[in-house]
Amino acid sequence: MSINMEAMRAKYKALQNKGNGGSNKDMFWRPEDGETTIRIVPTADGDPFKEFWFHYNLGKNPGFLSPKKNFGEADPLDDFVRTLFNERTDESVKMAKSLMARQRFFSPVLVRGEEEKGVRIWGYGKTAYQELLQLVLNPDYGDITDVAEGTDLVIQYGKPPGAQFPQTSITPRRRPSKLSDSEDTTKEYLESIADFDTLFERKTPEQVKTMLDEFLLDDGDAEEVSAENSKYGTKTTSKSSVDDAFADLLGSK
């Protein structure tokens, strides 16, 4: 019996992903302008929609996981954001909104037409998440991730006329389909899903405090950093949208 080279290639791809510990930016997928068809791949725990919280805009630091929102740990930045909100000035509230943790969701997906790239991770926002949940709960479709009778999804991404930011729409295909025509390949897809716990570097509360201190200093002397001056004299690197900040995060991996 000859060796199954398709299965061997899938094994090699899975080994590369696991060896990188989730740090390979090629593991992530972002929709380009226009239409793309994807399939959400089922996970072993039965929940292919993973939720994480990120902080952005802390100086030149890329986005990072919120210790409090994700792990229930002490979070100096979260405390600082609460302080800013409590001051209730226009300036403090603006900065608080820039630094507060943002919700992001992730699913393992297979991009149709790019199956040779294997299972990748799609990161998306709350609106897309709500659409996906509504689809999952729709009895007309059942389990959209089923490897034998699941549903492909058409992703339409782009900026409509007059819109400030790009938008994502999700349309299910009318007919069910297999994840793959090969049982061996399907098995390799399922085994190659990245470990979500290793996708992003985890910052300790001490590391977050150091980053916050550096952000507040704004090239000044630590002893001179105090309430109002340090909080609002610092320049922020706000992005035009959370999607842009998230793209920078993935590009830094």
ZAMARGU-4260 file (C-alpha; in steps of 0.2 Angstrom, whole numbers, plus 5000, padded with zeros to 4 digits):
<rodrens>
0) 5000/5000/5000 | 5007/5017/4995 | 5010/5031/5007 | 4996/5044/5007 | 5006/5060/5003
5) 4991/5071/5006 | 4990/5065/5024 | 5008/5067/5026 | 5008/5085/5020 | 4994/5088/5033
10) 5004/5080/5047 | 5019/5091/5043 | 5008/5107/5043 | 5001/5102/5060 | 5018/5099/5067
15) 5024/5116/5061 | 5009/5124/5069 | 5011/5115/5086 | 5030/5118/5086 | 5027/5137/5084
20) 5016/5137/5100 | 5003/5147/5091 | 5016/5162/5087 | 5015/5160/5068 | 5006/5174/5061
25) 5002/5164/5046 | 4991/5154/5057 | 4978/5168/5058 | 4966/5172/5044 | 4958/5189/5040
30) 4945/5192/5026 | 4950/5203/5012 | 4939/5215/5003 | 4925/5205/4994 | 4918/5188/4996
35) 4927/5172/5004 | 4919/5156/5008 | 4925/5147/5024 | 4920/5132/5035 | 4921/5133/5054
40) 4930/5118/5060 | 4923/5109/5075 | 4934/5108/5091 | 4936/5094/5104 | 4926/5103/5117
45) 4911/5107/5107 | 4914/5126/5107 | 4922/5133/5092 | 4919/5151/5097 | 4933/5157/5109
50) 4932/5173/5118 | 4946/5184/5123 | 4948/5202/5130 | 4962/5213/5124 | 4969/5230/5129
55) 4975/5242/5115 | 4983/5259/5113 | 4995/5258/5128 | 5009/5268/5120 | 5019/5258/5107
60) 5014/5241/5114 | 5004/5229/5103 | 4987/5223/5110 | 4988/5211/5124 | 4977/5200/5135
65) 4968/5208/5149 | 4974/5199/5165 | 4958/5203/5174 | 4945/5200/5160 | 4953/5183/5154
70) 4961/5176/5170 | 4953/5185/5185 | 4970/5192/5190 | 4975/5209/5197 | 4976/5221/5182
75) 4984/5238/5185 | 4978/5245/5169 | 4960/5240/5172 | 4961/5249/5189 | 4968/5264/5180
80) 4953/5264/5167 | 4941/5263/5182 | 4949/5278/5190 | 4948/5288/5173 | 4929/5284/5171
85) 4926/5289/5189 | 4934/5306/5186 | 4920/5309/5173 | 4929/5323/5164 | 4928/5322/5145
90) 4946/5320/5144 | 4947/5306/5156 | 4932/5296/5149 | 4940/5298/5132 | 4956/5290/5138
95) 4947/5277/5148 | 4938/5271/5132 | 4954/5270/5122 | 4962/5259/5135 | 4948/5248/5141
100) 4948/5230/5137 | 4940/5225/5121 | 4931/5209/5117 | 4937/5198/5103 | 4931/5181/5096
105) 4941/5167/5088 | 4936/5151/5078 | 4946/5138/5068 | 4942/5139/5050 | 4946/5131/5033
110) 4946/5144/5019 | 4938/5136/5003 | 4951/5137/4989 | 4965/5138/5001 | 4963/5121/5009
115) 4982/5118/5007 | 4985/5131/5020 | 4977/5120/5033 | 4966/5126/5047 | 4968/5144/5052
120) 4961/5155/5066 | 4949/5169/5062 | 4947/5183/5074 | 4931/5194/5073 | 4920/5206/5083
125) 4904/5205/5093 | 4893/5208/5078 | 4899/5194/5068 | 4899/5183/5084 | 4880/5187/5087
130) 4877/5182/5068 | 4886/5166/5070 | 4876/5161/5086 | 4860/5165/5078 | 4864/5154/5064
135) 4870/5140/5076 | 4853/5141/5085 | 4843/5141/5069 | 4835/5123/5068 | 4836/5125/5049
140) 4854/5123/5049 | 4859/5112/5064 | 4877/5109/5067 | 4886/5120/5055 | 4903/5113/5060
145) 4898/5095/5057 | 4911/5087/5046 | 4899/5077/5036 | 4884/5088/5034 | 4889/5105/5040
150) 4887/5122/5032 | 4900/5133/5022 | 4899/5152/5026 | 4901/5166/5013 | 4910/5180/5021
155) 4907/5197/5013 | 4919/5210/5020 | 4922/5228/5015 | 4917/5246/5018 | 4899/5250/5011
160) 4897/5268/5004 | 4896/5281/5017 | 4902/5269/5031 | 4917/5274/5042 | 4924/5256/5045
165) 4923/5239/5035 | 4909/5228/5039 | 4907/5209/5039 | 4891/5200/5033 | 4889/5181/5035
170) 4878/5171/5023 | 4876/5152/5025 | 4876/5141/5009 | 4860/5133/5005 | 4866/5115/5004
175) 4876/5105/5017 | 4893/5099/5013 | 4908/5088/5019 | 4923/5097/5028 | 4933/5086/5016
180) 4931/5072/5003 | 4944/5062/5012 | 4942/5055/5029 | 4961/5055/5032 | 4962/5073/5028
185) 4947/5078/5039 | 4955/5069/5053 | 4971/5079/5050 | 4962/5095/5050 | 4954/5091/5067
190) 4971/5086/5074 | 4979/5102/5068 | 4968/5115/5077 | 4980/5127/5086 | 4979/5127/5105
195) 4969/5142/5109 | 4978/5144/5126 | 4995/5147/5117 | 4989/5159/5104 | 4994/5175/5113
200) 5007/5179/5125 | 5001/5181/5143 | 5006/5196/5153 | 5008/5196/5171 | 5001/5210/5182
205) 5019/5215/5185 | 5022/5217/5167 | 5006/5226/5164 | 5011/5238/5178 | 5028/5242/5170
210) 5020/5245/5153 | 5008/5257/5161 | 5021/5266/5171 | 5031/5269/5155 | 5016/5275/5146
215) 5012/5287/5160 | 5030/5294/5161 | 5030/5300/5143 | 5049/5302/5144 | 5047/5312/5160
220) 5055/5308/5177 | 5046/5295/5188 | 5046/5306/5203 | 5037/5319/5193 | 5023/5308/5188
225) 5007/5312/5197 | 4989/5312/5194 | 4983/5324/5181 | 4999/5329/5172 | 5005/5311/5168
230) 4987/5304/5164 | 4983/5317/5151 | 5000/5323/5144 | 5004/5306/5136 | 5001/5304/5118
235) 4991/5289/5113 | 4992/5279/5097 | 4974/5276/5094 | 4969/5266/5079 | 4955/5270/5067
240) 4946/5254/5073 | 4948/5239/5084 | 4951/5229/5068 | 4966/5240/5064 | 4973/5237/5081
245) 4970/5219/5080 | 4978/5218/5064 | 4994/5226/5072 | 4993/5213/5085 | 4993/5198/5073
250) 5006/5206/5063 | 5018/5207/5078 | 5016/5188/5082
</rodrens>
